[in-house]
């Protein structure tokens, strides 16, 4: 007959047996997003092809929120306009947001494509905020290589599931970033059903708990931006 069990009970009762160690809780590791890009090694163009992010002048996209009030509308247009930033010629894309028909803001983004990788980089955003038809501010405006801002990656030329990268490195102004969470998403919109879409979770370093889901269809471009879905394309 073994006396091991009673002996352990007595030792524990006398406080001579140390309690089993409990694992120390650990905080979940924070996600890391690529912030450094080989801009100095890129050969840039303004119209090179990226299947998920077309930049041909004249291309347009219109997205709207689902039925209900208020109705938000986003109109995107690739302009026949070039802006040079730090020696890089960038294609200008205008985005106008209206709510119930009232203009809220117009953002002009500057993009350039690396001919080798087909990566689309974002070099600047110029924002005009409107109230009652009058410009009242420019919150969110930044330009690469000014006040510590640097270009960010808008759309990779090669999509890798799980990739994380920042769109803009503009401290205190804009630090949006994306994580590629799906490569074969089906998205239904008023403009049609799109398959093989790339789905991204977009967040901001300032508000990491707020996520906007965006989806891009091959050959088409953006088809979903949060609650907004594609209703028409042109060009």
TANORTA-V432060 format. One record per pair of residues at least 6 apart in sequence whose ideal C-beta (glycine too) atoms are under 6 Angstrom apart, sorted by the first residue. I is the first residue (numbers start at 1). J is the second residue. D is the distance in whole Angstrom. If there is no record, write none. Layout:
[[I:J:D] [I:J:D]]
This chain:
[[11:17:4] [31:164:6] [33:164:4] [33:165:6] [33:166:5] [33:177:4] [34:165:4] [35:166:5] [35:169:6] [37:153:6] [39:151:6] [42:114:4] [43:115:5] [44:88:5] [44:112:4] [45:113:5] [45:115:5] [46:82:6] [46:89:6] [46:91:4] [47:55:6] [48:113:4] [48:115:5] [50:118:5] [50:120:5] [50:155:6] [50:157:6] [51:218:5] [51:219:6] [52:155:6] [52:198:6] [52:216:4] [53:120:5] [53:155:4] [54:221:5] [55:78:6] [55:91:5] [57:78:5] [57:80:4] [58:235:4] [59:78:4] [59:235:4] [60:77:5] [60:234:4] [60:235:5] [61:76:4] [61:222:6] [61:233:6] [62:75:5] [62:231:5] [62:232:4] [63:74:5] [63:225:6] [63:228:4] [63:229:6] [63:230:5] [64:73:5] [64:231:5] [65:71:6] [65:72:4] [65:227:5] [65:228:6] [70:99:5] [70:100:5] [71:100:6] [72:99:5] [73:98:5] [74:97:5] [74:228:5] [75:96:5] [76:95:5] [77:94:5] [78:93:5] [79:92:5] [79:94:6] [81:92:4] [82:89:5] [83:90:5] [83:92:5] [83:110:5] [85:123:5] [85:124:6] [85:144:6] [86:145:5] [88:112:5] [90:110:4] [90:111:6] [90:112:5] [90:123:5] [91:111:5] [92:108:6] [92:110:6] [93:109:5] [94:108:5] [95:107:5] [96:106:5] [97:104:5] [97:105:5] [103:130:5] [104:130:6] [105:129:5] [106:128:5] [107:125:6] [107:127:5] [108:126:5] [109:125:5] [110:123:5] [110:124:4] [111:120:6] [111:122:6] [112:121:5] [113:120:5] [117:157:4] [118:157:3] [119:153:6] [119:156:6] [119:157:5] [120:154:5] [120:155:4] [121:151:5] [121:153:6] [122:152:5] [122:154:5] [122:167:5] [122:168:6] [123:144:5] [123:151:5] [124:143:4] [125:142:6] [126:141:5] [127:138:5] [127:140:4] [127:141:5] [128:135:5] [129:136:5] [129:137:4] [140:174:6] [142:149:5] [142:170:4] [142:173:5] [142:174:6] [144:150:6] [144:151:5] [148:171:5] [149:170:4] [150:169:4] [152:166:5] [152:167:4] [152:168:4] [152:169:6] [153:165:4] [154:167:6] [159:198:5] [161:180:6] [161:183:6] [163:180:5] [164:179:5] [166:177:4] [167:176:4] [168:174:4] [168:176:6] [175:205:4] [176:204:5] [178:200:4] [178:202:5] [179:201:5] [180:200:6] [181:199:5] [181:201:5] [182:199:4] [183:198:6] [184:196:6] [185:197:4] [185:199:4] [185:215:6] [186:195:5] [187:194:5] [187:197:5] [187:215:5] [187:223:5] [187:224:5] [189:223:5] [189:229:4] [189:230:4] [190:231:5] [191:230:4] [191:231:6] [191:232:6] [194:217:4] [194:223:5] [196:218:5] [197:215:5] [197:217:5] [198:216:5] [199:215:5] [200:214:5] [201:211:5] [202:212:5] [202:214:6] [203:211:5] [212:226:5] [214:225:5] [215:223:5] [215:224:4] [216:222:5] [217:223:5] [223:230:4]]
